[in-house]
Amino acid sequence: MKISILSSLFSLLILVDVGIYAAEPLHKSINQQISAAWKQNNLTPAEKSSDEEFLRRVTLDLLGTIPTAEEVIAFLKDNDPQKREKLIDKYLADPRFSQSQTLVWDQVLFGRNPLNPEATRKRDGFRAWLTAQFNNKIGLDQIAKKILLAEEEGSELFLVQYRSNPEEATVGVTRIFMGTQLQCARCHDHPFDKWTQKDFYGMAGFFVRLVVLDGGGTGPDKKYKIGEKSTGEVLFTGAAKDQKPGQKGEPIKPKFLGAEPLNEPTPPMGFKEEPVKEGTKTLPKPFFSRKEKFADWLAQPKNPYFAKAMVNRIWGQFMGRGIVHPVDDLGDHHKPELGALLDQMTTQFIGNKFDVRWLIREIVLSDAYQLSSKGPSREASLRFYERARVRPLSAEEIMLAIRQATGYDVDNKTPSRLPNAGEEYFLRYFGEPLNGLGEFQGSLGEHLFWNNSENIKGLIRRKKGNLADQVLTSKEPPEAKVEKLFLAVLSRRPSEKETSKFVEFLSAAGSKPEGAVEDAIWVLLNSPEFRFNH
């Protein structure tokens, strides 16, 4: 008996050691800590979201589009108490998840209008590379490292946008990958944080030797490579207000932010670097790579910035607001009220090898994520997440959602590009909502595009097998046709009042039912309910 007990204990210790004997799931801890914050701040949370509300929200958040009418019906009929969890797991395994995450991170890394026109062109190569990383379940630490090393074909474009501009590279890298706003220290010591100008230029020293090389190809197929010189320093001339014409700067050695300077070996005796010539396609590997040292430092688990910045950004993506807000400013002047939760998520994210799918799964399984967006709070940005956030769809999501709703791709297994530069118009009019602040301001241009664009009308227009055609050829009662429209476009069933109004409108069409059905679809697409994820 004693031997049996000892054997069991030994087996249990082995399980604990290899991590099989898992602790409580993270989403349970999220529930506990946010629930405690509601009580402490006398907040009444919204009710749990309906199945219709949850399905549309999580489909947009994980796949970048809306569910089909058939998917809505199937989910509503499913009585399995674990159906939400099963749906999340299904979506995380769907190839569209990687494509959707690629579009999100493409905007984080570049925005709509990168500084360098070379990175403004279509970023198909970079997006294909990034999608492959997500498909292969590469950890976010290794994805970041690859982006900063820029050695794999397709990964180079992030650094290309900072061609010959190490100061802007410093601003971008620290903001995106470290959640640190360092730009104020470019001209003077930071007024609200601990960073000095020498901290800023010490970071710039990691990028000053980078060179953009010709990778071949022309036009939209143009490729680049990132080379690195063995010499070159950032020159520091002091505060902007004290600078004088012709003043020579002091060379600043590279220094990790908040850590020790880089230990760089001295060049070999007699070393002389060949100048980089115009049109250079290759550059010898440097005798010492600052780029490699920085990428290694950033991606290591004990780095104090990267993991926390990534967790805060991903939390903000799904919850509408970072625990530290805005998501890219984790300086000492921002003390989060849910700091313990952020620390716990960061620790477990590192422990799970920077697995994006794992972190997203825990967030969307949480009670706070699954609340209704209809609650007593009227604040646009909620510090304690007492109701679900409401966010505008990105231009990419709008395009995919309209195509899904209208059945535009019914005759194509692989969705094609929109005709007549349609995609460019969508990108132009639907702006850049993913700024990390949760802000949204509709424009007159967007309103006019929704109401008058031939691009949208072309997606609605009847063709064999699409939504308009299905409704027009259906032998079902008018009420069933209206329900089909609502399920396809708004991912819900209509109310009695809505059904009555739409039946009345369609019945009055007389000999022109096709135009009436297309108009009904257009009305639903133009509703705020379609424009936002809620």
Secondary structure per residue as TSV (DSSP state, phi and psi in degrees):
chain	resnum	aa	ss	phi	psi
A	1	M	-	360.0	-45.6
A	2	K	H	-63.2	-41.2
A	3	I	H	-61.5	-40.8
A	4	S	H	-62.6	-44.3
A	5	I	H	-63.8	-45.1
A	6	L	H	-61.9	-39.9
A	7	S	H	-62.5	-41.6
A	8	S	H	-64.7	-42.4
A	9	L	H	-63.8	-40.5
A	10	F	H	-62.6	-41.6
A	11	S	H	-62.9	-38.8
A	12	L	H	-64.9	-40.8
A	13	L	H	-62.7	-38.3
A	14	I	H	-63.0	-43.3
A	15	L	H	-61.1	-42.8
A	16	V	H	-63.3	-42.0
A	17	D	H	-63.8	-37.6
A	18	V	H	-92.6	1.9
A	19	G	T	86.0	6.5
A	20	I	-	-74.7	-35.2
A	21	Y	S	-79.2	83.0
A	22	A	-	-76.2	151.4
A	23	A	-	-76.6	-179.2
A	24	E	S	-59.8	138.8
A	25	P	-	-56.1	147.2
A	26	L	H	-59.9	-37.6
A	27	H	H	-64.1	-26.3
A	28	K	H	-68.7	-40.4
A	29	S	H	-67.3	-37.7
A	30	I	H	-58.8	-45.3
A	31	N	H	-57.8	-47.0
A	32	Q	H	-63.8	-45.3
A	33	Q	H	-72.5	-37.7
A	34	I	H	-73.8	-37.5
A	35	S	H	-60.2	-40.5
A	36	A	H	-64.0	-37.8
A	37	A	H	-66.0	-36.9
A	38	W	H	-61.5	-46.5
A	39	K	H	-64.6	-43.4
A	40	Q	H	-64.0	-31.7
A	41	N	T	-105.4	14.7
A	42	N	T	53.4	46.6
A	43	L	-	-105.8	140.2
A	44	T	-	-103.0	112.2
A	45	P	-	-71.8	158.8
A	46	A	-	-67.9	166.2
A	47	E	-	-69.4	164.5
A	48	K	B	-64.0	142.2
A	49	S	-	-63.3	149.2
A	50	S	-	-69.3	164.9
A	51	D	H	-61.3	-38.3
A	52	E	H	-63.6	-46.8
A	53	E	H	-62.1	-47.6
A	54	F	H	-63.1	-44.3
A	55	L	H	-60.2	-47.6
A	56	R	H	-64.0	-44.3
A	57	R	H	-61.0	-51.3
A	58	V	H	-72.4	-28.6
A	59	T	H	-67.8	-44.1
A	60	L	H	-64.1	-43.4
A	61	D	H	-69.3	-34.7
A	62	L	H	-97.9	-31.3
A	63	L	H	-113.6	-11.0
A	64	G	S	77.6	15.1
A	65	T	S	-149.4	-175.8
A	66	I	-	-103.4	160.7
A	67	P	-	-73.4	158.2
A	68	T	-	-76.3	164.2
A	69	A	H	-59.4	-38.6
A	70	E	H	-65.4	-37.6
A	71	E	H	-67.6	-37.5
A	72	V	H	-63.2	-48.5
A	73	I	H	-60.1	-45.0
A	74	A	H	-63.2	-41.3
A	75	F	H	-67.8	-39.9
A	76	L	H	-66.9	-31.8
A	77	K	H	-79.4	-20.8
A	78	D	-	-71.3	122.0
A	79	N	-	-99.3	6.4
A	80	D	-	-67.0	123.4
A	81	P	T	-63.6	-17.8
A	82	Q	T	-99.0	16.3
A	83	K	H	-66.3	-31.3
A	84	R	H	-67.7	-44.9
A	85	E	H	-62.4	-41.5
A	86	K	H	-65.5	-37.5
A	87	L	H	-65.2	-43.2
A	88	I	H	-59.2	-46.8
A	89	D	H	-63.2	-37.9
A	90	K	H	-63.2	-44.6
A	91	Y	H	-66.7	-38.6
A	92	L	H	-66.2	-22.4
A	93	A	T	-92.6	-5.6
A	94	D	S	-78.5	135.8
A	95	P	H	-56.5	-27.0
A	96	R	H	-66.7	-22.5
A	97	F	H	-61.3	-46.8
A	98	S	H	-63.1	-40.3
A	99	Q	H	-65.2	-39.8
A	100	S	H	-67.1	-44.3
A	101	Q	H	-63.1	-34.5
A	102	T	H	-60.3	-44.4
A	103	L	H	-66.5	-36.5
A	104	V	H	-63.6	-49.7
A	105	W	H	-74.4	-26.8
A	106	D	H	-59.0	-41.3
A	107	Q	H	-71.4	-36.6
A	108	V	H	-62.0	-43.6
A	109	L	H	-80.5	-29.4
A	110	F	H	-123.7	-34.3
A	111	G	-	70.6	-175.6
A	112	R	S	-74.7	-32.2
A	113	N	S	-131.6	84.0
A	114	P	-	-59.6	158.6
A	115	L	S	-60.6	-40.5
A	116	N	S	-97.7	125.4
A	117	P	G	-55.9	-26.6
A	118	E	G	-61.9	-29.5
A	119	A	G	-92.6	0.0
A	120	T	T	-82.2	-25.1
A	121	R	S	-60.8	171.8
A	122	K	-	-57.3	129.0
A	123	R	-	-100.0	41.2
A	124	D	H	-60.6	-40.2
A	125	G	H	-63.9	-44.5
A	126	F	H	-66.5	-42.4
A	127	R	H	-64.3	-39.3
A	128	A	H	-63.5	-41.9
A	129	W	H	-63.0	-45.9
A	130	L	H	-66.9	-38.9
A	131	T	H	-60.0	-40.1
A	132	A	H	-63.1	-36.3
A	133	Q	H	-63.5	-45.8
A	134	F	H	-67.2	-39.6
A	135	N	H	-60.9	-37.6
A	136	N	T	-86.5	5.4
A	137	K	T	57.2	41.4
A	138	I	-	-73.5	136.0
A	139	G	-	-61.9	149.7
A	140	L	H	-63.2	-29.0
A	141	D	H	-64.0	-41.1
A	142	Q	H	-74.9	-31.9
A	143	I	H	-63.3	-46.9
A	144	A	H	-60.3	-42.5
A	145	K	H	-61.7	-43.6
A	146	K	H	-63.9	-38.5
A	147	I	H	-63.3	-40.4
A	148	L	H	-79.2	-25.2
A	149	L	H	-78.9	-34.4
A	150	A	T	54.0	44.7
A	151	E	-	-107.5	-14.2
A	152	E	S	-95.6	141.9
A	153	E	T	-61.3	125.4
A	154	G	T	105.1	-21.6
A	155	S	-	-88.0	-7.9
A	156	E	T	-75.7	-21.4
A	157	L	H	-64.6	-29.4
A	158	F	H	-57.9	-45.5
A	159	L	H	-76.0	-25.4
A	160	V	H	-59.4	-35.8
A	161	Q	T	-65.4	-15.0
A	162	Y	T	-108.6	27.6
A	163	R	T	-48.7	125.4
A	164	S	T	56.4	27.3
A	165	N	-	-140.3	74.3
A	166	P	H	-63.7	-28.0
A	167	E	H	-66.2	-44.0
A	168	E	H	-68.8	-33.8
A	169	A	H	-61.7	-40.0
A	170	T	H	-62.0	-45.6
A	171	V	H	-61.0	-47.5
A	172	G	H	-67.4	-46.0
A	173	V	H	-66.4	-44.2
A	174	T	H	-68.4	-35.2
A	175	R	H	-70.5	-47.1
A	176	I	H	-76.2	-48.6
A	177	F	H	-96.0	-12.8
A	178	M	H	-124.8	-3.8
A	179	G	-	60.7	33.4
A	180	T	-	-126.1	125.0
A	181	Q	-	-89.5	102.2
A	182	L	-	-106.1	-3.4
A	183	Q	G	-63.3	-29.1
A	184	C	G	-64.8	-27.3
A	185	A	G	-81.6	3.7
A	186	R	G	-70.8	-37.9
A	187	C	T	-107.3	-19.1
A	188	H	S	-163.8	164.2
A	189	D	S	-58.0	141.6
A	190	H	-	-59.9	127.9
A	191	P	S	-74.5	-22.4
A	192	F	S	-117.8	-3.8
A	193	D	S	-134.7	178.8
A	194	K	S	-83.9	-4.7
A	195	W	-	-78.1	138.7
A	196	T	-	-106.4	171.3
A	197	Q	H	-60.7	-37.7
A	198	K	H	-67.6	-29.4
A	199	D	H	-62.7	-43.5
A	200	F	H	-62.7	-51.2
A	201	Y	H	-74.4	-22.5
A	202	G	H	-64.2	-38.8
A	203	M	H	-69.6	-39.2
A	204	A	H	-61.1	-26.2
A	205	G	T	-61.4	-20.8
A	206	F	T	-76.9	-16.8
A	207	F	T	-114.6	-7.2
A	208	V	T	-68.5	-22.7
A	209	R	T	-95.2	0.7
A	210	L	E	-75.8	142.1
A	211	V	E	-133.0	133.5
A	212	V	E	-87.8	122.8
A	213	L	E	-110.8	159.4
A	214	D	E	-74.2	121.2
A	215	G	-	-101.8	6.3
A	216	G	S	94.7	170.6
A	217	G	-	82.5	166.9
A	218	T	-	-137.8	162.7
A	219	G	G	56.1	-134.9
A	220	P	G	-66.8	-14.7
A	221	D	G	-97.0	9.4
A	222	K	-	-62.4	136.4
A	223	K	-	-121.1	158.5
A	224	Y	E	-134.1	160.0
A	225	K	E	-129.4	153.3
A	226	I	E	-107.5	116.0
A	227	G	E	-101.3	170.1
A	228	E	E	-141.5	125.9
A	229	K	-	-78.8	163.8
A	230	S	S	-92.5	-12.5
A	231	T	-	-133.3	168.4
A	232	G	-	121.1	133.1
A	233	E	-	-132.6	155.1
A	234	V	E	-79.5	135.4
A	235	L	E	-102.3	126.6
A	236	F	E	-104.0	124.1
A	237	T	-	-112.0	10.3
A	238	G	-	89.5	-171.2
A	239	A	-	-61.4	145.4
A	240	A	G	-56.9	-37.3
A	241	K	G	-69.9	-18.4
A	242	D	G	-101.8	-1.3
A	243	Q	-	-74.4	148.8
A	244	K	-	-127.1	152.5
A	245	P	T	-57.5	135.3
A	246	G	T	76.8	3.8
A	247	Q	-	-67.3	131.6
A	248	K	-	-88.8	140.4
A	249	G	-	-90.4	164.4
A	250	E	E	-94.3	126.6
A	251	P	E	-62.0	133.5
A	252	I	E	-112.8	125.0
A	253	K	-	-76.4	150.8
A	254	P	-	-64.2	142.1
A	255	K	B	-144.2	127.3
A	256	F	-	-64.8	137.8
A	257	L	T	-61.5	124.0
A	258	G	T	70.6	14.5
A	259	A	S	-138.4	-165.2
A	260	E	-	-77.1	155.0
A	261	P	B	-62.3	156.9
A	262	L	-	-68.8	131.9
A	263	N	-	-86.2	96.7
A	264	E	-	-107.0	128.7
A	265	P	-	-69.6	156.4
A	266	T	-	-76.1	139.0
A	267	P	-	-57.5	151.3
A	268	P	-	-59.3	153.3
A	269	M	T	-56.8	130.2
A	270	G	T	78.8	7.9
A	271	F	-	-65.8	132.7
A	272	K	-	-140.3	123.5
A	273	E	-	-88.7	135.6
A	274	E	-	-71.2	138.8
A	275	P	-	-66.1	148.5
A	276	V	-	-79.6	123.0
A	277	K	-	-94.6	154.5
A	278	E	T	-58.8	132.5
A	279	G	T	83.0	8.6
A	280	T	-	-58.1	135.3
A	281	K	-	-107.8	-19.8
A	282	T	-	-137.0	154.3
A	283	L	-	-141.0	129.9
A	284	P	-	-56.7	147.4
A	285	K	-	-61.7	132.9
A	286	P	-	-65.8	154.1
A	287	F	S	-67.0	-20.5
A	288	F	S	-148.3	126.7
A	289	S	-	-102.3	110.1
A	290	R	H	-67.6	-35.9
A	291	K	H	-58.8	-44.8
A	292	E	H	-64.3	-42.1
A	293	K	H	-63.8	-39.4
A	294	F	H	-68.5	-44.7
A	295	A	H	-61.0	-41.0
A	296	D	H	-62.7	-44.2
A	297	W	H	-64.2	-44.6
A	298	L	H	-63.5	-41.3
A	299	A	H	-86.0	-6.4
A	300	Q	S	-71.5	145.0
A	301	P	T	-56.4	-32.6
A	302	K	T	-83.6	0.4
A	303	N	-	-59.5	128.2
A	304	P	S	-76.7	-6.4
A	305	Y	S	-109.9	-49.3
A	306	F	H	-59.9	-57.3
A	307	A	H	-60.0	-43.7
A	308	K	H	-64.9	-41.0
A	309	A	H	-63.4	-40.4
A	310	M	H	-68.6	-42.3
A	311	V	H	-62.9	-44.3
A	312	N	H	-63.6	-39.6
A	313	R	H	-67.7	-44.1
A	314	I	H	-68.2	-39.7
A	315	W	H	-57.9	-46.2
A	316	G	H	-63.2	-34.4
A	317	Q	H	-59.7	-40.0
A	318	F	H	-97.4	-21.5
A	319	M	H	-107.7	-5.9
A	320	G	S	90.6	-12.8
A	321	R	S	-159.7	135.5
A	322	G	-	-70.0	155.9
A	323	I	S	-60.1	-39.0
A	324	V	S	-99.6	127.1
A	325	H	S	-124.4	129.3
A	326	P	S	-71.8	168.4
A	327	V	T	-68.6	-19.3
A	328	D	T	-108.6	28.3
A	329	D	-	-139.7	77.6
A	330	L	-	-94.5	29.5
A	331	G	-	-65.9	169.6
A	332	D	T	-62.5	-20.9
A	333	H	T	-78.1	-5.9
A	334	H	-	-113.5	105.2
A	335	K	-	-101.7	107.0
A	336	P	-	-70.3	140.7
A	337	E	T	-76.6	-19.2
A	338	L	T	-112.5	39.7
A	339	G	H	-60.2	-36.5
A	340	A	H	-63.7	-37.4
A	341	L	H	-66.7	-43.3
A	342	L	H	-60.9	-42.2
A	343	D	H	-64.2	-41.6
A	344	Q	H	-65.5	-44.4
A	345	M	H	-62.0	-39.3
A	346	T	H	-63.5	-45.9
A	347	T	H	-60.0	-44.6
A	348	Q	H	-73.1	-30.9
A	349	F	H	-62.7	-44.0
A	350	I	H	-63.1	-44.4
A	351	G	H	-62.4	-26.1
A	352	N	T	-98.1	24.1
A	353	K	T	58.4	40.0
A	354	F	T	58.0	38.1
A	355	D	-	-78.9	108.6
A	356	V	H	-63.0	-42.9
A	357	R	H	-61.0	-42.9
A	358	W	H	-60.5	-46.8
A	359	L	H	-64.5	-45.8
A	360	I	H	-62.5	-41.2
A	361	R	H	-57.8	-46.1
A	362	E	H	-65.2	-36.6
A	363	I	H	-67.5	-47.6
A	364	V	H	-77.5	-13.6
A	365	L	T	-81.6	-12.3
A	366	S	S	-71.2	153.7
A	367	D	T	-61.9	-38.6
A	368	A	T	-62.9	-42.5
A	369	Y	T	-63.9	-34.6
A	370	Q	T	-91.6	11.5
A	371	L	B	-71.2	161.2
A	372	S	-	-72.2	153.7
A	373	S	S	-82.6	-4.2
A	374	K	-	-100.1	107.1
A	375	G	S	-149.0	178.4
A	376	P	S	-66.9	-28.0
A	377	S	-	-74.5	137.8
A	378	R	-	-110.6	7.5
A	379	E	-	-70.8	140.8
A	380	A	S	-75.2	-33.6
A	381	S	S	-123.4	113.0
A	382	L	-	-98.7	121.5
A	383	R	S	-69.0	-29.2
A	384	F	S	-119.2	10.0
A	385	Y	-	58.4	43.4
A	386	E	-	-80.6	-4.7
A	387	R	S	-149.5	165.6
A	388	A	-	-70.1	148.3
A	389	R	-	-74.9	157.9
A	390	V	-	-115.9	123.0
A	391	R	E	-132.9	148.1
A	392	P	E	-71.8	145.1
A	393	L	-	-70.0	144.7
A	394	S	-	-71.6	166.8
A	395	A	H	-59.0	-39.8
A	396	E	H	-65.5	-41.7
A	397	E	H	-65.1	-39.2
A	398	I	H	-61.7	-45.3
A	399	M	H	-60.4	-47.7
A	400	L	H	-67.1	-39.6
A	401	A	H	-66.5	-40.4
A	402	I	H	-65.0	-43.5
A	403	R	H	-62.3	-39.3
A	404	Q	H	-66.7	-46.8
A	405	A	H	-63.7	-42.1
A	406	T	H	-87.6	-9.1
A	407	G	T	71.2	30.7
A	408	Y	T	-59.8	-35.1
A	409	D	T	-96.5	22.7
A	410	V	T	-59.1	-29.3
A	411	D	T	-103.3	11.6
A	412	N	-	-128.1	122.7
A	413	K	S	-70.1	-33.6
A	414	T	S	-112.7	115.0
A	415	P	-	-55.6	133.4
A	416	S	-	-93.9	168.9
A	417	R	-	-68.3	153.7
A	418	L	-	-70.2	145.6
A	419	P	S	-74.5	161.8
A	420	N	T	55.0	46.3
A	421	A	T	56.5	30.1
A	422	G	H	-59.2	-38.9
A	423	E	H	-63.0	-39.6
A	424	E	H	-62.3	-38.5
A	425	Y	H	-65.8	-42.2
A	426	F	H	-60.7	-46.1
A	427	L	H	-63.5	-34.8
A	428	R	H	-70.5	-42.6
A	429	Y	H	-90.7	-19.2
A	430	F	S	-104.4	11.6
A	431	G	-	61.7	-151.7
A	432	E	-	-134.3	75.3
A	433	P	-	-76.5	-14.1
A	434	L	-	-88.6	62.1
A	435	N	S	-95.4	4.6
A	436	G	S	79.8	-1.1
A	437	L	S	-106.9	-9.8
A	438	G	-	73.5	18.4
A	439	E	-	-86.7	151.5
A	440	F	-	-153.5	133.3
A	441	Q	-	-140.5	107.7
A	442	G	-	-64.8	145.3
A	443	S	-	-110.4	162.3
A	444	L	H	-63.3	-38.0
A	445	G	H	-61.0	-41.9
A	446	E	H	-63.0	-44.8
A	447	H	H	-60.3	-45.2
A	448	L	H	-66.0	-36.8
A	449	F	H	-64.2	-47.5
A	450	W	H	-55.1	-43.1
A	451	N	H	-83.5	-26.5
A	452	N	H	-126.3	-10.4
A	453	S	-	-67.8	132.3
A	454	E	H	-67.8	-23.7
A	455	N	H	-62.1	-41.6
A	456	I	H	-74.8	-42.4
A	457	K	H	-60.2	-37.0
A	458	G	H	-66.3	-29.3
A	459	L	H	-75.7	-24.6
A	460	I	H	-86.5	-34.6
A	461	R	S	-52.4	141.2
A	462	R	-	-61.9	133.5
A	463	K	-	-148.1	162.7
A	464	K	T	-56.4	123.5
A	465	G	T	90.3	-11.9
A	466	N	S	-80.6	-177.6
A	467	L	H	-60.3	-48.3
A	468	A	H	-58.0	-42.0
A	469	D	H	-67.0	-40.5
A	470	Q	H	-60.3	-42.7
A	471	V	H	-68.7	-42.5
A	472	L	H	-69.0	-31.6
A	473	T	H	-93.9	-4.7
A	474	S	-	-70.3	142.5
A	475	K	-	-96.6	6.8
A	476	E	S	-74.7	163.3
A	477	P	-	-61.7	159.2
A	478	P	H	-55.8	-36.3
A	479	E	H	-62.8	-38.1
A	480	A	H	-69.1	-34.8
A	481	K	H	-65.6	-41.5
A	482	V	H	-64.4	-41.3
A	483	E	H	-60.6	-40.0
A	484	K	H	-59.4	-43.5
A	485	L	H	-60.9	-46.3
A	486	F	H	-67.5	-42.0
A	487	L	H	-63.7	-38.9
A	488	A	H	-72.2	-38.8
A	489	V	H	-95.7	-46.4
A	490	L	H	-105.5	0.7
A	491	S	S	60.0	33.0
A	492	R	S	-153.6	165.0
A	493	R	-	-82.4	149.8
A	494	P	-	-76.8	157.1
A	495	S	-	-75.5	170.1
A	496	E	H	-60.9	-41.3
A	497	K	H	-64.2	-44.4
A	498	E	H	-63.3	-42.5
A	499	T	H	-59.5	-45.5
A	500	S	H	-61.0	-45.9
A	501	K	H	-63.6	-44.3
A	502	F	H	-72.1	-37.1
A	503	V	H	-62.2	-43.3
A	504	E	H	-60.8	-43.6
A	505	F	H	-65.3	-46.6
A	506	L	H	-67.8	-34.7
A	507	S	H	-69.1	-26.9
A	508	A	T	-81.1	-1.9
A	509	A	T	-71.1	-23.4
A	510	G	T	62.7	-120.9
A	511	S	T	-85.3	3.3
A	512	K	-	-124.7	57.9
A	513	P	H	-67.3	-28.2
A	514	E	H	-61.8	-46.9
A	515	G	H	-63.5	-36.5
A	516	A	H	-67.1	-42.2
A	517	V	H	-65.3	-43.3
A	518	E	H	-62.8	-39.0
A	519	D	H	-65.4	-37.7
A	520	A	H	-64.6	-41.2
A	521	I	H	-63.6	-43.3
A	522	W	H	-59.4	-42.4
A	523	V	H	-60.6	-44.4
A	524	L	H	-66.6	-39.7
A	525	L	H	-65.3	-29.4
A	526	N	T	-83.6	-2.1
A	527	S	S	-78.0	147.4
A	528	P	H	-57.8	-27.8
A	529	E	H	-61.6	-33.4
A	530	F	H	-81.0	-34.7
A	531	R	H	-67.4	-25.2
A	532	F	E	-116.8	153.4
A	533	N	E	-97.2	128.3
A	534	H	-	-145.8	360.0
